[in-house]
Amino acid sequence: MCRNIKTLFNFDPPATEDEIVAASLQFVRKLSGFNQPSKANEAAFNQAVVEVASAARSLLDSLVTNAEPRDREIEKERARIRNAKRFNVIE
């Protein structure tokens, strides 16, 4: 799994289209091996991003949970603490 693709389900507020497209772009980059496609592959690359984003939106819209939505700010703080421990960052 690409580390740059973030979990988008069950957050308050819900994932935006920009977040879904960004995750889709990262996914297509990982699959294709291209950070930036050549002109010859640009149309196929961009079409793949659109299709993955559509599938991701469909998935997010169809998932259900009984859990309370996660707060983005709390999750950011938890990630900051995990990274500080992981990389021995002293504050």
PEQUIGI-V369798 format. One record per run of one state. SS is the DSSP state (h for helix, s for strand, l for the rest). FROM is the first residue (numbers start at 1). TO is the last residue. Records with the same first field share a line. If there is no record, write none. Layout:
# PEQUIGI-V369798
SS = FROM-TO ; FROM-TO
This chain:
# PEQUIGI-V369798
l = 1-10 ; 13-16 ; 33-41 ; 63-69 ; 87-91
s = 11-12 ; 70-71
h = 17-32 ; 42-62 ; 72-86
